[in-house]
Structure formats: C-alpha cells, structure tokens
Amino acid sequence: MGKSGGKKKVHPKTRTAAFKASEPSEIVEAPHSFVIHRGLTCPYITDLTLDFRRIMEPFTASNLREKRMNRIKDFVSLSSFFHVSHMGIFNKASTQLSFKVVRLPRGPSLTFKVHQFTLARDVISLTRKQMIDNDHFKHAPLVIMNNFSGDGKHLKLMATTFQNMFPSINLAQVNIGTIRRCVLFSYNPETKLVEMRHYSVQVVPVGLKRAVQKIVKGTVPNLGKCNEVVDFVTKDGYASESEAEDDEQSHVVLAQTLKSKGNLEDNKSSIKLHEIGPRLTMQLIKIEDGLLTGEVLYHDHVVKTEDEKETIRKIVEKKRKQKEQRKKEQAENRARNLKIKKDEKWAAKREAEGRNDSDPEDDAEYYKEEVGEDPDEELFKMEARSSRKRPNLSGGMKYSKRAKFDPKDKKDKLERKDKFERKDKFDRKDKKDKFDHKNKRERFDPKNRRAKFDPKNKRAKFDHKKSRKSK
C-alpha cells in the first residue's frame, strides 16, 4: 500500500496569488528596480552596476543574474510580477558610457551620458574614517534634490524620475532611526551636469566631550594614566571638542529618541555625513516618450521645429502600420502553409493506402456505383453505429502471458517467462547422440575399446596396447 499522507501539491497560479497576498502593502507599493548593463564587457562597468544596486537597496534585485542572450523585453515581462517600476541600464559603447533610466512598462526613457564615475571601493579607501555598516542598507535612503528649479520641462521630469525611483517618506509616521543613508542629486545649470553622491548618516550628541561620548556610547576607555575618572574627563579642559569641530548648521533638535546612546528627544545633535560611494557625473542627452523607442520629447544636441516633428510623427506612424500589415500577412501565410502541408500529408496517406481522390469515401456511394442500385437502409446502419475502439474480450479469449505446451501439437512452445528456448534433452534411444550435455564431454562407448575413460582426468585417453593387439 502507498503512503496515506504526504505533501499536498499546490498549483503554481495558486501559489503565486498566495505569495502576493502575503506581502505587506508598503512593500507592494514601494518602487522596485532592475539595474543591468549592456553593450561591451568591462569589469569596471560590472562593479559600477553592483554599486548602483547597493544604492537602490533594499527594493532592488541585488543578485540579479543577466546573460548576453537576455533582451530588454525579457526583463519587462517579469517587471509586473516583482512590482518593478524602474530599470537602470549602463550601456558601454566603444566611445562612451551611457546610463538610461526607464519607467516601466510604458516609459518615459531618460538617456544620460556618463562623463566620470568612481567606484565605491575607491571612495571608501580615500576616507580617513570609514563609516559603513550592512545595517544601513536595510532601509531605503533619503533623496536630496539640489538646484532642479530652473526653466524647462526636462528638469522637472528629470527631478520627478529621480524622486520616484525611491520610496516616498511620510513625515507624520517616519521613524528617524531608519534614515541611515542619503543620496544627493545636484544639478549645475551652467555645465548641465548632474552630480550624484551617496552618504552614510551619523547622528552625534552635541555639548559632550569626546571622552564623555565614549563613555556614553559604551566604549571602555583606557584609564591607566588617570588616578580618577575626573582626570580622564578634564584632561583636555572643559571645552567641548565636538562643538569646536562641528558646524552650527549641522545641529538639529531631535523629534524622537534614537537607538544610539546620547541622542535624546528635544536635545541637540549633530548630523555627520560620510561618503560611501559610488560617484556619478552625468549629463541628460535625450528623453523618449515610449520604452526606448518612442517619440523624442527632448534632445540636448538636436533642436527641431514643429513641422519637422510632425513629419517624423507621420513617418513613424507609417512604419508602425507597415509593421502591423507585415505581421498580419505573415500570420495568414503561416496558416495557409500549415493547411497545404496538412493536405499534402493526407494525400500521401491516401496514395499509400491505394485510394484515389475520385474514390468515394462513403460506403453507400461506393455500393451504388458498383451495383447500380441504392443499398438497403440497414446494410450500413450498424457500421455507422459501431465504434472504432477495440471490443473488450472475455476472460477466456484473452491472451495469456505464457504460451503453454500443447500435447496435441507435440511441440515444445516458447515460454515468455524464461525468454529462451528449452534445450533438447538427450534421447537414450538415439544411440547416435554420444555427447553428454550435462558434463559437456563425449560419452564412453563400450564397443569402442580404443577409447579408455580416465575418471581422474575426466577425459578419454587412447589405449595404445589394445590398438596393437587388435591389429
């Protein structure tokens, strides 16, 4: 008997629906992203792609595996299931590097020219005090937009795109302790360049000496050179070193108590930023309406009049109609070819059976042509009702698995169980058969005195003495 229990199988569609229903609303509504690279292979571009994915965490595919055979439409087809709203594409050409930001699934698409970039590992290696922790990437960063208030719709669209790539913040419900990183986008109207920087946020209480800060944070100080704790606190004077180093513009009054010790509610704290990379310096080149193939809404190098734009729209519309017409014709041709192949196959089958196309398919018509009169109604009535399936045989008429021996035929038939023919046994009446099948040697013949059987050697020896006497 089989197992009564076991894991119940779940249909893939049911499993997907249950998985989506179990996700919280804040994760479903948050913007997700894919970051990939196209074009020529380069190890630095691959590292830059991984660094940019680090910026977009946690709402991004950090371990996304891409191959050269993958196309953009492959990622677009998966975007709806994973709630992906934006896609970042680093495209390496022989002359330059471009960065494209695409709003899925219908656009718009922004194309940037990357002038300079610095990897995260290079930025961290240059800093004197490295402040990076994996816990900082468990929450989305804070987006800071600088100097995007100029004239032009392309600036507003660019600022809106950068803001929508990250989840929005509700000031009434936000927890200040979750803001551990920030991303800065700064626009220079003179050079038309966009500077992107990535920082780690550190909050330090104001008004405390550095020695006191160590004690408050739980760090055990070295008191080997001090007689008392007072000597450790007052060895450099009572002035606050943190106030001397920090700028007053970085001082804020906290609205909430943070987990870090010393940062209490309604107390002053200083906010420090530590750059963790990467850096990007890029310029907006083009804005397209669709998904990388739509109408050009803005171009930095080429400016066209309304008549030229209208002419381009007509050409694009004409190409679109021609493409649809070609697809329609291809579908019709495909259906016609399938029908022709089916007819040819059927004709070849009829020819192999020896029937012509002129032969009537109906038995009644064939009878009428050969005999010359209409057949009776009941003649082909039973044939029409009969099924093409093989009738069920009774128990006695079924073939048995083994072919039994038939004494009437006096023949030894083949048994399916043994799968080989039975060997013929030695017939004692037939004296011509002198071979012993059991011991696989020639039997001893008493009439033939020349052959003497040796039981030790189990073979027949030749007796030379008897052979001489016989002569």
C-alpha positions as CSV (number, residue, x, y, z in Angstrom):
1,M,0.0,0.0,0.0
2,G,1.1,3.5,-0.7
3,K,1.6,6.3,1.8
4,S,-1.6,7.8,3.1
5,G,0.0,11.1,4.0
6,G,2.3,13.4,2.1
7,K,2.8,17.0,1.0
8,K,-0.2,18.4,-0.8
9,K,0.6,19.7,-4.3
10,V,-0.3,23.4,-4.9
11,H,-1.0,24.8,-8.4
12,P,1.6,27.4,-9.5
13,K,-1.0,30.1,-10.0
14,T,-2.5,29.5,-6.6
15,R,1.0,29.7,-5.0
16,T,1.7,33.0,-6.8
17,A,-1.6,34.5,-5.7
18,A,-1.0,33.4,-2.1
19,F,2.6,34.9,-2.2
20,K,1.3,38.2,-3.5
21,A,-1.4,38.3,-0.9
22,S,1.0,37.7,1.9
23,E,3.2,40.7,1.1
24,P,2.5,43.9,3.1
25,S,1.1,46.9,1.3
26,E,4.2,49.1,2.0
27,I,6.4,46.6,0.1
28,V,4.0,46.2,-2.8
29,E,3.5,50.0,-3.2
30,A,7.2,50.8,-2.9
31,P,9.1,51.3,-6.2
32,H,11.3,48.4,-7.2
33,S,14.1,48.5,-9.7
34,F,16.3,46.4,-12.0
35,V,19.9,47.5,-12.6
36,I,21.7,45.9,-15.6
37,H,24.5,46.6,-18.0
38,R,24.5,46.1,-21.8
39,G,27.0,46.5,-24.6
40,L,30.7,45.8,-24.4
41,T,32.0,43.8,-21.4
42,C,34.1,45.7,-18.9
43,P,35.0,44.7,-15.3
44,Y,34.7,48.3,-14.1
45,I,31.2,48.7,-15.6
46,T,30.2,45.5,-13.9
47,D,31.4,46.8,-10.5
48,L,29.6,50.1,-11.1
49,T,26.4,48.2,-11.7
50,L,26.8,46.3,-8.5
51,D,27.5,49.6,-6.6
52,F,24.4,51.2,-8.0
53,R,22.3,48.2,-7.0
54,R,23.7,48.8,-3.5
55,I,22.3,52.3,-3.6
56,M,18.9,51.1,-4.6
57,E,18.6,48.5,-1.8
58,P,16.5,47.0,-0.3
59,F,13.9,47.4,-3.1
60,T,16.1,46.0,-5.9
61,A,17.3,42.7,-7.3
62,S,20.8,42.7,-5.7
63,N,21.7,39.2,-7.1
64,L,20.1,39.6,-10.5
65,R,21.8,37.2,-13.0
66,E,21.9,38.5,-16.5
67,K,23.2,36.9,-19.7
68,R,24.2,38.3,-23.1
69,M,21.3,36.5,-24.7
70,N,18.8,38.4,-22.5
71,R,16.9,41.3,-24.0
72,I,15.2,44.3,-22.5
73,K,11.7,42.7,-23.2
74,D,12.7,39.7,-21.1
75,F,13.1,42.0,-18.0
76,V,10.0,44.0,-18.9
77,S,7.9,40.8,-19.0
78,L,9.0,40.0,-15.4
79,S,8.5,43.5,-14.1
80,S,4.8,43.2,-13.3
81,F,5.3,40.1,-11.1
82,F,8.1,41.6,-9.0
83,H,6.5,45.1,-8.8
84,V,9.4,46.6,-10.7
85,S,8.7,50.3,-11.7
86,H,12.1,51.5,-12.9
87,M,15.1,50.0,-14.7
88,G,18.6,51.4,-14.8
89,I,20.8,50.4,-17.8
90,F,24.5,51.0,-18.1
91,N,25.4,50.7,-21.8
92,K,29.1,50.5,-22.7
93,A,29.9,51.6,-26.3
94,S,33.3,51.9,-27.9
95,T,33.4,55.7,-27.5
96,Q,31.3,56.4,-24.4
97,L,29.3,55.1,-21.4
98,S,25.6,55.9,-21.2
99,F,23.1,55.5,-18.3
100,K,19.4,55.0,-19.1
101,V,16.5,55.3,-16.6
102,V,13.3,53.7,-17.9
103,R,9.9,53.9,-16.3
104,L,8.2,50.6,-16.7
105,P,6.2,49.5,-18.5
106,R,5.4,52.4,-21.0
107,G,8.1,55.0,-20.4
108,P,9.3,57.7,-20.5
109,S,13.0,56.9,-21.0
110,L,15.8,59.2,-20.0
111,T,19.3,58.8,-21.5
112,F,22.4,60.3,-19.7
113,K,25.9,60.5,-20.9
114,V,28.3,59.5,-18.1
115,H,31.3,61.8,-18.0
116,Q,33.0,60.5,-14.9
117,F,32.4,57.8,-12.3
118,T,34.2,56.5,-9.2
119,L,33.6,53.1,-7.7
120,A,32.6,52.6,-4.0
121,R,35.8,50.8,-3.1
122,D,37.9,53.7,-4.3
123,V,35.8,56.3,-2.4
124,I,36.0,54.3,0.9
125,S,39.7,53.8,0.6
126,L,40.3,57.6,0.4
127,T,38.3,58.5,3.5
128,R,40.2,58.8,6.8
129,K,37.3,57.4,8.9
130,Q,35.2,54.8,7.3
131,M,31.6,54.6,8.5
132,I,29.8,51.8,6.7
133,D,27.6,49.1,8.1
134,N,25.4,46.4,6.4
135,D,22.5,47.5,8.7
136,H,22.5,50.9,6.8
137,F,21.2,49.1,3.7
138,K,18.1,47.5,5.4
139,H,16.1,50.7,4.7
140,A,15.8,53.0,1.7
141,P,17.9,56.1,1.5
142,L,16.8,59.7,1.8
143,V,16.7,61.6,-1.6
144,I,18.0,65.1,-1.7
145,M,17.4,67.2,-4.8
146,N,19.5,70.3,-5.3
147,N,19.1,73.1,-7.8
148,F,16.4,71.5,-10.0
149,S,14.2,74.6,-10.0
150,G,15.3,76.0,-13.4
151,D,13.2,76.6,-16.5
152,G,12.4,73.7,-18.8
153,K,10.1,70.7,-18.5
154,H,13.0,68.4,-18.9
155,L,14.4,69.5,-15.5
156,K,11.0,68.8,-13.8
157,L,10.7,65.4,-15.5
158,M,14.3,64.5,-14.5
159,A,13.8,65.5,-10.8
160,T,10.5,63.6,-10.7
161,T,12.1,60.5,-12.1
162,F,14.9,60.5,-9.6
163,Q,12.4,61.0,-6.7
164,N,10.1,58.2,-7.9
165,M,13.0,55.7,-8.0
166,F,13.0,55.7,-4.2
167,P,10.0,55.2,-1.8
168,S,8.4,58.4,-0.5
169,I,8.6,59.4,3.1
170,N,5.6,60.2,5.3
171,L,6.7,62.9,7.7
172,A,4.0,62.2,10.2
173,Q,4.8,58.5,10.5
174,V,8.5,58.2,9.6
175,N,11.0,56.8,12.1
176,I,14.1,58.9,12.2
177,G,16.2,55.9,13.2
178,T,15.6,54.2,9.9
179,I,17.2,57.1,7.9
180,R,20.8,55.8,7.8
181,R,21.7,56.8,4.2
182,C,21.1,59.7,1.8
183,V,21.5,60.1,-2.0
184,L,22.3,63.6,-3.3
185,F,21.4,64.8,-6.9
186,S,22.9,68.2,-7.6
187,Y,22.3,70.0,-11.0
188,N,24.6,72.6,-12.4
189,P,22.8,74.9,-14.9
190,E,26.0,76.3,-16.4
191,T,27.6,72.9,-17.3
192,K,24.2,71.0,-17.4
193,L,25.8,68.2,-15.4
194,V,24.2,66.1,-12.6
195,E,26.4,65.1,-9.7
196,M,25.3,62.0,-7.7
197,R,26.7,61.3,-4.3
198,H,26.0,58.6,-1.7
199,Y,26.5,59.2,2.0
200,S,26.1,57.4,5.3
201,V,24.3,59.4,8.1
202,Q,25.7,59.6,11.6
203,V,24.0,61.4,14.5
204,V,26.2,62.5,17.4
205,P,25.0,64.4,20.5
206,V,26.2,68.0,20.9
207,G,27.8,69.5,24.0
208,L,29.7,66.5,25.2
209,K,33.4,66.0,25.2
210,R,34.9,63.2,23.1
211,A,35.9,61.3,26.3
212,V,32.3,61.6,27.6
213,Q,30.9,60.4,24.3
214,K,33.0,57.3,24.5
215,I,31.6,56.5,28.0
216,V,28.0,57.3,26.9
217,K,28.3,55.0,23.8
218,G,29.5,52.2,26.0
219,T,33.2,52.2,24.9
220,V,35.6,51.3,27.7
221,P,38.3,54.0,27.9
222,N,41.9,53.5,28.9
223,L,42.2,54.8,32.5
224,G,45.8,53.5,33.1
225,K,47.3,57.1,33.2
226,C,44.5,58.6,35.4
227,N,44.0,58.4,39.1
228,E,40.3,59.1,38.9
229,V,37.6,59.3,36.2
230,V,37.6,63.1,36.6
231,D,41.1,63.2,35.4
232,F,40.1,61.4,32.2
233,V,37.2,63.8,31.6
234,T,39.1,67.1,32.4
235,K,42.5,66.3,31.0
236,D,41.9,68.5,27.9
237,G,39.9,71.2,29.6
238,Y,36.2,71.7,29.9
239,A,35.6,73.0,26.4
240,S,33.6,70.7,24.1
241,E,35.8,69.4,21.3
242,S,32.7,68.4,19.2
243,E,31.4,71.9,19.3
244,A,34.7,73.3,18.1
245,E,34.9,70.9,15.2
246,D,31.2,70.8,14.0
247,D,29.4,73.5,12.1
248,E,26.4,75.0,13.8
249,Q,24.3,74.5,10.6
250,S,24.6,70.7,11.2
251,H,23.0,71.0,14.7
252,V,19.3,69.9,14.9
253,V,16.8,69.3,17.6
254,L,15.7,65.7,17.6
255,A,12.0,65.0,17.5
256,Q,12.5,61.4,18.5
257,T,14.8,59.4,20.7
258,L,17.3,57.3,18.6
259,K,18.7,53.9,19.5
260,S,22.2,55.4,19.5
261,K,23.1,56.4,23.0
262,G,23.1,60.1,23.9
263,N,20.6,61.2,21.2
264,L,17.6,62.0,23.2
265,E,14.3,63.7,22.2
266,D,14.3,67.6,22.3
267,N,18.1,67.6,22.6
268,K,20.6,69.0,20.2
269,S,22.6,66.6,18.0
270,S,25.0,67.0,15.1
271,I,24.4,65.2,11.8
272,K,27.6,64.0,10.0
273,L,27.8,62.6,6.5
274,H,30.4,60.0,5.4
275,E,30.6,59.4,1.7
276,I,30.5,55.7,0.8
277,G,30.2,55.9,-3.0
278,P,29.9,55.5,-5.8
279,R,30.1,58.8,-7.6
280,L,28.5,59.7,-10.9
281,T,28.8,62.8,-13.1
282,M,26.3,62.6,-16.0
283,Q,24.5,64.8,-18.5
284,L,20.9,64.5,-19.8
285,I,21.0,63.9,-23.6
286,K,17.6,62.6,-24.6
287,I,14.1,62.0,-23.3
288,E,11.8,59.5,-25.2
289,D,8.1,59.0,-24.8
290,G,7.9,55.2,-25.0
291,L,10.1,52.4,-23.9
292,L,13.4,53.4,-25.6
293,T,11.7,53.5,-29.0
294,G,9.1,56.3,-28.7
295,E,8.9,59.9,-29.8
296,V,11.8,62.1,-28.8
297,L,10.5,64.7,-26.4
298,Y,13.8,66.4,-25.6
299,H,17.3,66.3,-27.1
300,D,20.3,68.3,-25.9
301,H,22.2,68.4,-29.2
302,V,19.4,68.5,-31.8
303,V,16.6,71.0,-31.9
304,K,13.8,70.5,-34.4
305,T,10.8,72.7,-35.5
306,E,7.2,71.7,-35.2
307,D,7.0,70.9,-38.9
308,E,10.0,68.6,-38.7
309,K,8.4,66.9,-35.6
310,E,5.1,66.4,-37.5
311,T,7.0,64.9,-40.4
312,I,8.8,62.5,-38.1
313,R,5.5,61.5,-36.5
314,K,4.0,60.7,-39.9
315,I,7.0,58.6,-40.8
316,V,6.8,56.7,-37.5
317,E,3.1,56.1,-37.9
318,K,3.6,54.8,-41.4
319,K,6.3,52.4,-40.3
320,R,4.0,51.2,-37.5
321,K,1.2,50.5,-39.9
322,Q,3.6,48.7,-42.3
323,K,4.8,46.6,-39.4
324,E,1.3,45.6,-38.4
325,Q,0.5,44.8,-42.0
326,R,3.5,42.6,-42.3
327,K,2.6,40.8,-39.1
328,K,-0.9,40.2,-40.5
329,E,0.4,38.8,-43.8
330,Q,2.9,36.6,-42.0
331,A,0.1,35.1,-39.9
332,E,-2.0,34.4,-43.0
333,N,0.9,32.9,-44.8
334,R,1.7,30.7,-41.8
335,A,-1.9,29.4,-41.6
336,R,-2.0,28.8,-45.4
337,N,1.3,26.8,-45.3
338,L,0.1,24.7,-42.5
339,K,-3.1,23.9,-44.4
340,I,-1.1,23.0,-47.5
341,K,1.2,20.7,-45.5
342,K,-1.8,19.0,-43.9
343,D,-3.5,18.4,-47.3
344,E,-0.2,17.0,-48.8
345,K,0.2,14.7,-45.8
346,W,-3.4,13.5,-46.2
347,A,-3.0,12.9,-50.0
348,A,0.2,11.0,-49.4
349,K,-1.5,8.8,-46.8
350,R,-4.4,8.1,-49.2
351,E,-2.0,7.3,-52.0
352,A,-0.1,4.8,-49.7
353,E,-3.4,3.1,-49.0
354,G,-4.1,2.7,-52.7
355,R,-7.1,5.1,-52.8
356,N,-7.6,7.9,-55.3
357,D,-9.3,11.2,-54.7
358,S,-12.0,10.1,-57.0
359,D,-12.9,7.1,-54.8
360,P,-16.0,7.7,-52.8
361,E,-15.4,7.9,-49.1
362,D,-18.9,6.8,-48.2
363,D,-19.6,3.1,-48.4
364,A,-23.1,3.7,-49.6
365,E,-22.0,5.7,-52.6
366,Y,-19.4,3.1,-53.4
367,Y,-22.1,0.4,-53.3
368,K,-24.3,2.5,-55.5
369,E,-21.6,3.0,-58.1
370,E,-20.6,-0.7,-58.2
371,V,-24.0,-2.4,-58.0
372,G,-26.1,0.2,-59.7
373,E,-28.9,0.5,-57.1
374,D,-29.3,2.0,-53.7
375,P,-28.4,-0.2,-50.8
376,D,-30.8,-1.1,-48.0
377,E,-31.0,1.3,-45.1
378,E,-29.9,-1.4,-42.5
379,L,-26.9,-2.5,-44.5
380,F,-24.5,0.2,-43.4
381,K,-26.5,1.3,-40.4
382,M,-24.7,-1.0,-37.9
383,E,-21.3,0.0,-39.4
384,A,-22.1,3.7,-38.8
385,R,-23.0,3.0,-35.2
386,S,-20.1,0.7,-34.5
387,S,-17.2,2.3,-32.6
388,R,-13.6,2.2,-33.8
389,K,-12.4,1.1,-30.4
390,R,-11.3,-2.5,-29.9
391,P,-14.0,-4.5,-28.3
392,N,-13.4,-5.9,-24.8
393,L,-12.7,-9.6,-24.9
394,S,-13.9,-12.1,-22.3
395,G,-11.7,-13.7,-19.8
396,G,-11.3,-16.9,-21.8
397,M,-10.5,-15.2,-25.1
398,K,-7.7,-13.0,-23.7
399,Y,-4.1,-14.0,-24.4
400,S,-2.2,-15.4,-21.5
401,K,1.2,-14.2,-20.5
402,R,2.8,-17.6,-21.0
403,A,2.5,-20.0,-24.0
404,K,1.6,-23.4,-22.6
405,F,2.6,-26.7,-24.0
406,D,0.1,-28.2,-26.4
407,P,0.1,-32.0,-26.2
408,K,-1.9,-32.4,-29.5
409,D,0.7,-30.5,-31.5
410,K,3.5,-32.4,-29.7
411,K,5.7,-29.3,-29.9
412,D,7.6,-27.6,-27.2
413,K,6.5,-23.9,-27.4
414,L,8.4,-20.8,-26.1
415,E,7.8,-19.7,-22.5
416,R,7.7,-15.9,-22.1
417,K,8.9,-16.2,-18.5
418,D,12.2,-17.9,-19.4
419,K,12.7,-15.8,-22.6
420,F,14.8,-18.6,-24.3
421,E,14.1,-21.9,-26.0
422,R,14.2,-25.1,-23.9
423,K,17.2,-27.3,-24.8
424,D,16.6,-30.7,-26.2
425,K,17.4,-33.5,-23.7
426,F,19.5,-36.5,-24.5
427,D,17.5,-39.3,-26.1
428,R,18.7,-42.7,-24.8
429,K,17.0,-44.5,-27.7
430,D,19.0,-42.4,-30.2
431,K,22.5,-44.0,-29.9
432,K,24.0,-41.7,-32.4
433,D,24.0,-38.9,-29.9
434,K,27.1,-39.7,-27.9
435,F,27.6,-36.3,-26.4
436,D,26.9,-35.8,-22.7
437,H,25.1,-32.5,-22.4
438,K,25.3,-32.5,-18.6
439,N,29.0,-32.9,-18.2
440,K,29.7,-31.3,-21.6
441,R,32.0,-34.2,-22.8
442,E,31.8,-37.2,-25.1
443,R,30.2,-40.3,-23.5
444,F,32.2,-43.6,-23.1
445,D,31.4,-46.1,-25.8
446,P,31.9,-49.8,-24.5
447,K,32.1,-51.1,-28.1
448,N,34.9,-48.8,-28.9
449,R,37.8,-50.4,-26.9
450,R,40.3,-48.0,-28.1
451,A,39.0,-45.2,-26.0
452,K,39.6,-45.7,-22.3
453,F,37.8,-43.4,-19.8
454,D,40.1,-41.9,-17.1
455,P,37.9,-40.8,-14.1
456,K,40.8,-38.7,-12.6
457,N,41.4,-36.6,-15.6
458,K,37.8,-36.7,-16.6
459,R,38.6,-37.3,-20.2
460,A,39.0,-40.2,-22.6
461,K,42.6,-41.5,-23.2
462,F,43.8,-43.6,-26.1
463,D,44.9,-47.1,-25.2
464,H,47.9,-48.0,-27.4
465,K,48.2,-51.6,-26.2
466,K,44.7,-52.7,-27.2
467,S,45.2,-51.0,-30.5
468,R,48.3,-53.1,-31.2
469,K,46.5,-56.4,-30.2
470,S,43.6,-55.6,-32.4
471,K,45.9,-55.3,-35.3
